[in-house]
Amino acid sequence: HAIMSHYYLDDWQYFDHVCSILQLNQPHILQVIRSLGWIINLPKSHLDISQVSIYIGSHYNLQQGLVYPTQKRWDKIQLALQLFLSLRGTSASAWSGLLGLLTSVQELVPLGRLMVRDLQFHVNQHWVHRHNLFKWIPITQECLDIFHRWLNPEHVMCGVDLHYPPPQHILFTDSSNLGFGAVLGDLHMAGTWSPQDQGQHINWLEMACVREALFHWEDLLVNSSVLVASDNTTVICHINRSSGTHSRSLHLLTKEILLWAHAQGIFLRSRHIPGRLNVLA
């Protein structure tokens, strides 16, 4: 009731007022929690109100609206990668440990999941029989390049936004084996595939349509949030989950798009639209 009576305060005043009330009533709050049958783990709890906190290996900064890996995770990654840099190859078991470590922070690093994908393809290519944990897997120059990106604190520790920005543009795309079309607001574009491209899988063609549309309207989309509406679920998953691990050619195409979008300051997401409604594209 005391908090709601101050609804007229601006956001920061409101937040500070809430914090002060919670801090003053901390003993009563803890008593209520315990009376409800909950057990508070005090050694792992932080009872001082703060907008900067660590939770399950993630460092949250609510003032900046960012989340990034903790220093402990960063140190662990450095130690593991420095070991890999000194080797020409190592066991599948060691590779699994490294991938697990990088996967644990991939959502906290810009393009983190995408950087892990290349390593996953490399391991899958050499580790066909998964029961053999001692299978020797080489460390190629491509792997070393990815390792060096993970060793760059300016890239890994810069943080990612806590919330997806609302879309400023909605891009509708559709493709067939012969051609493609796209709609952006009142604008539209279309084209036909080359004989070489016509032989590609339809999922690749649908993703290539997204690339053609983004490149075509680059000047309009730079430094903005774009929502791609497609009737192809593979395209949606590859954009939202930073590619996949089944098709190498589709991964390389998705990687090209995501790296380009990142360089242009374009935040890219995708959603499904039923084919019967995707008539304009």
N, C-alpha and C positions, 0 to 999 in steps of 0.2 A: 504494500500500500504506500509506503514511504517512497519507494522508487517510482511508482506510477504517478505520484503527485507532482513529480518534477519533469513531466513529459515535455514541458516548454523549453527545456535546456537544449542547446545544440548537441551534436553527437559526442564531441570530446568531453564537454561538461557532463553529459549524461553518463558516459562511461566512467569518468572519474568519480562521480557521485555513487554509482552502483558499486564500484570497487571499495570505496570508503565504508559503505553500509555493510558489505560482505565481510570486510576485514574486522569491523567493530563487533559483528555478530558471529564471528568464527566459532567460539565455543558452543553457542546455541546450535549452529548449523551442524557441527560435528555430533552433538548430542542427538539431534533429530535423525541423522543418518544412522547412528548406532541403534537408536530405538526402532528403526525399520528393519533391523536384522542384518545390516551390511557391516562388513569388517573392513576397516581402513588400514591399509598397509602404510604406516607412518614413515618407515625408513625410505620408501620409494615415492613418498608424496611430497609435493611442494605446496605448502600452505600459504605462502606469500603470493598475492595476486600479481601476475606478470603477463605481458604480452609476448614474452620470449620464453619458450619452453622446449624441452626435448621429450619426445614420445615415440617409443618403438623405433629407435634408430633414426628418427627424423627430427631436424631442428626447425621449429616453427618460429617465425617472426611475424606476428600479426600487425605490427606497426608498418612493416614494409609490404605485407601481404605475400610473403615468400616462404617457401619451405625448401630446405636443402639438407644434404647429408651431415651427420654429426662429425666432429673432429675424429672421434674414435673410428668411425667407418672409413673416413678418408685415410687415416694412418694405416689401417688394415689393407686397404686397396693398394696404397703405395708399396707396402712391404711385399705383397703378393706379386705385383707387376714387376718390381725390381728383380725379383727372382726369375720371372719368366724372360726378362730381357737378357739375362746371362746364359740362356739355354738355346740350343738349336731345336729342341723338341722335348716332350715329356709325356707322361702317361695319361690315359683317358681319365683316370681318377683325379689327377691334378687339374686337368682341364675342367672337369665337372665342378671342382671346388671353386675355381676362378669364376666360371660362369655363374655359379650360385651367388658368389659375392657381388659381382657386377649387377646381376638381376635384382638383388635386394635394394639397390639404390637407383635403378634405371629410371624410375618415375620421378626422381628428385633431381635429375640432370637433364638439361636441354638436349634433345635428340639422344638421350641415354639408351632407350630401348632400341633405337635404330643402330647404334654402335654395337650393341650386343648381338644383333641379328647376324652381322657378318661373321662374327666368331662362332655363332651357332651353326651357320652353314658350313664353315670350315671344319668344325668338329664332326658334324653329321657326315660329311664327305669321307672322312678317314675312319670313322668309328661305326661300322656297319653292324658288327656283332656286339651288342651292348653288354653281353655277359662278360666280356674280356676287359676288365678294368685296367689291365697292364698294357693295353694296346698303345704303342708309341705313336704320337701325333706330332708332326713337325710344326715349327713356328716359322711362318713365312714372313716376307717383308710386309705384306698386307696386314698381317697380325701385329707386327711391330709398329706400324703406323697407327693402328687403332689403340695399341697400348699407350703410345705417346700422347694421344688425345685424352686418354683417361688419367694421364699423369699431369695434365695441365690444370692447376687449381683455378685459373680464371674461367675455365669452361665447366669444370665439375662442381665447383663450390659457389657458383654465382646464384643458384637457386632457381626455382620455377614458381609461377603464379599459383596461388591457392585456388583460384577460381578461373573457369574458362570465361573469356570475354564474350559478351553477347555478339551474335553475328551482325556485321554491317552490310554484308552482301550474301545473297543466296544464289548459288550457281547450279543450274539444272543441266545434267549431261545425259546423253544416251548414245549408244553405238550399236551397229550391226556389223556383219562380216564385210560389208562393202563401204560403209561410210559412217559418219558421226554428226552429231548436232549438239549445240549448247545454247542456253539462254541465261542472260544476266540482266534482270530488270526488263527494260524495253529493248535490250540489245540481243541479237542472235547471230550465230555463226555456224557454218557447216562445212563439211569437206568429205572427200573420198579417200579411202586407204590405197596405198601403193600396192602393186601385185605382191610384193614381198610381205607387207604388213597383213594382207588379207589371209595369209597362211597362219597367222598367230591365233592363239586361243582367245575366245571371246572375253575372258576376264582381263587379259592383257589389253585387248582393244578398248574395253570400257575404261581402264585406267589411262590408256594413251589418250582417250578423249578428254579426260580431266586435264591431262598435261597440255594438250593443244589449246583448251579453253583458257587455262590459267596464263599460258604464255601469250595468248592473243590479247587478253585484257590486263596485261601486266601493269600498265600505267594507271589503271583504275583501281587495282587491287592492292598496290604496294602499301605497306604499313597499315593493314586493316585486318579484320577478322572475317573469314570466308567460310560459309557452310556449303558443302557440296551435297546436293540432293541427287541420289542415284538409285536406280532400281536393281543394282547389282550388289548383293551382300558381300561379295569378296572385296570389291572396291571400298565399301564402307569399313570393313574390318581392317584392311590394310592401311587406310588413312588414319583411323582412330587408334590403331594398335601398332603404328610404325612398322608396317610391312608384316611378312609372315615367314615361315620356314619351309614351305612346300615347293614353291616354284622359284627357281633362281632368277629367271628372266623377269618375272613379275616383281620380285624383290628389288632388282636393280632399277626397274622403272619407277617403283614407289620411292626408292631411295633418292633418285634424281629429283623427283617432285618435292619431297620433303626438305631436302637440302636447299633447293632453289627457293622454296617458300620461306624457309628460315632466313636465308640471306636477304630476301626482299622484305622482311619484317611482316610476313603474312602468317597469321595464326589460322591453321587449317583444321577443320573438323568435317564430319560427314554424317548424314542420316539417310534412312531409307524412304523412298517414295514408291508406291506401287506403280508398276508399269502402265496400268490403265489410266493413271493420273499424270504420268510423265509425257503428256502428249506434245507439248510445245517443243521440247528437246528432240 
